[in-house]
Amino acid sequence: MKITKNLLQVGVLGLSIMASSVMAAVSADEAAKLGTTLTPMGAEMAGNAAGTIPKWSPLPTNAGAVDARGFLANPYASEQPLFTITAQNVEQYKDKLAPGQYAMFKRYPDTFKMPVYTTHRGATVPADVFAAIKKNATSTNLVSGGNGLENFETAVPFPIPKSGVEVIWNHITRYRGGSVTRLVTQATPQTNGSFSLVYFRDQFVFRDKMKDYDPKNPGNVLFYFKQQVTAPARLAGGVLLVHETLDQVKEPRSAWVYNAGQRRVRRAPQVSYDGPGTAADGLRTSDNLDMFNGAPDRYDWKLEGKKELYIAENSYKLDDPKLKYVDIIKAGHINQDLARYELRRVWHVVATLKEGQRHIYAKRDFFIDEDTWQAAVIDHYDGRGQLWRVAEAHAENYYDKQVPWYALETLYDLQSGRYLALGMKNEEKQAYDFGFTATTSDFTPAALRQDGVR
């Protein structure tokens, strides 16, 4: 009888531990910090003690002019760098650099630099998104061992995170305007800097922005994504369709591709995890897009806490429509004279591949901006434990629409000396269009044939 009682106690304790590992909502008292000591997004409202990071001060929607193509004026155009980090002085700033950033100075000592400017914490989102985030704080929970969400609305399920996987979910679900159409390019330069471009037309819609969305029956789809290659001619007409799910253990991501040459639509299970990225010359995986995307189930996620880091922010100079792509793409790395770095607080999360799982990246170090939940830097390690690839996002606040996102994503391969740059739109006929509307019928496999034009 005593043994049975002890076994029952152990069982109850085990269930309790299991429950605490998946429950994530915070108390109403803790959620009350949002909008007071914490920003409505969950960042620290105040600056740092040294005064090098200011308090949060959101940019107004009229912070600058918007041209006919939708490109934004740089509200900080008159500013000059406070200082520039180079290979000659990098040791002085090493404690505020990610290991991957530090490695770039060692890999390219003559050309890599980081111009550091005054920090401006201007990122914000619409009021209704803030309201949804506050509601999520007390109602959203992790399910399927942390690999899915329940009771989630709109964006950022865990503004007051307690674990690494919660921070990652905030990045995955962060607000990106709800819906967008964009024309962007991708370059994969050779070691001498020569490159050709791949042109994409993307459509991206979160479920609650669909015209036929039913909030009473939201389903398991988080967002719909369609990507059409428009050039070069040998790739043009190919279309990728993705239905991204909230719980990818219960219902894995669904993906299809339309091959213009074969005029056929096929399932694409390889469009996940370390499957090859579209037209990327082997330089990125499927889950490298948007810095990181997809199911978190193959990794253990450890929250290391917060730290101060120099990250690329307010990258309006890099997104200037007067620039040509040849002004940006250089040998080894992008033109760092166009970059802007600021001192920020970031969340540090370490992802370690679970035993028995497969991925070309055995470990990933995430550094995620506290103000936007966007990944700023991700270091990728191979199976030998060697630093392999360094992802760096150049963030931009689309202040007219109140959307934090990226102007450019880069992924540097330290071993090959090559890199990938994705998201440039300087020479395109329009910037991001956040007014895109659609129905679920626009994102069906049957719709791919209509979109694929050779």
Stockholm file with secondary structure:
# STOCKHOLM 1.0

chainA/1-454         MKITKNLLQVGVLGLSIMASSVMAAVSADEAAKLGTTLTPMGAEMAGNAAGTIPKWSPLPTNAGAVDARGFLANPYASEQPLFTITAQNVEQYKDKLAPGQYAMFKRYPDTFKMPVYTTHRGATVPADVFAAIKKNATSTNLVSGGNGLENFETAVPFPIPKSGVEVIWNHITRYRGGSVTRLVTQATPQTNGSFSLVYFRDQFVFRDKMKDYDPKNPGNVLFYFKQQVTAPARLAGGVLLVHETLDQVKEPRSAWVYNAGQRRVRRAPQVSYDGPGTAADGLRTSDNLDMFNGAPDRYDWKLEGKKELYIAENSYKLDDPKLKYVDIIKAGHINQDLARYELRRVWHVVATLKEGQRHIYAKRDFFIDEDTWQAAVIDHYDGRGQLWRVAEAHAENYYDKQVPWYALETLYDLQSGRYLALGMKNEEKQAYDFGFTATTSDFTPAALRQDGVR
#=GR chainA/1-454 SS CHHHHHHHHHHHHHHHHHHHHHCCCCCHHHHTTBTTTBCTTSSBSSCCTTSSSCCCCCCCTTSSCBCTTSCBCCTTTTCCCSEEECTTTGGGGGGGSCHHHHHHHHHSTTTCCEEECCCCCCCCCCHHHHHHHHHHHHHCEEEGGGTEEESCCSSCSCSSCCSHHHHHHHHHHCCSCSEEEEEEEEECCCTTSCCCEEEEEEEEEEGGGSTTCCTTSCCSEEEEEEEEEEESTTTTTCEEEEEEESCTTTSCCEEEEEETTTTEEEECTTSSTTSBCTTCTTSCBGGGTTSSCSCCTTEEEEEEEEEEEEEECCCTTTTCTTCCHHHHBCSSSBCGGGCCEEEEEEEEEEEEECTTCCCSCSEEEEEEETTTCCEEEEEEECTTSCEEEEEEEEEEEETTTTEEEEEEEEEEETTTSCEEEEEECTTSSCCCBTTCCCCGGGGSHHHHHHHCCC
#=GC SS_cons         CHHHHHHHHHHHHHHHHHHHHHCCCCCHHHHTTBTTTBCTTSSBSSCCTTSSSCCCCCCCTTSSCBCTTSCBCCTTTTCCCSEEECTTTGGGGGGGSCHHHHHHHHHSTTTCCEEECCCCCCCCCCHHHHHHHHHHHHHCEEEGGGTEEESCCSSCSCSSCCSHHHHHHHHHHCCSCSEEEEEEEEECCCTTSCCCEEEEEEEEEEGGGSTTCCTTSCCSEEEEEEEEEEESTTTTTCEEEEEEESCTTTSCCEEEEEETTTTEEEECTTSSTTSBCTTCTTSCBGGGTTSSCSCCTTEEEEEEEEEEEEEECCCTTTTCTTCCHHHHBCSSSBCGGGCCEEEEEEEEEEEEECTTCCCSCSEEEEEEETTTCCEEEEEEECTTSCEEEEEEEEEEEETTTTEEEEEEEEEEETTTSCEEEEEECTTSSCCCBTTCCCCGGGGSHHHHHHHCCC
//
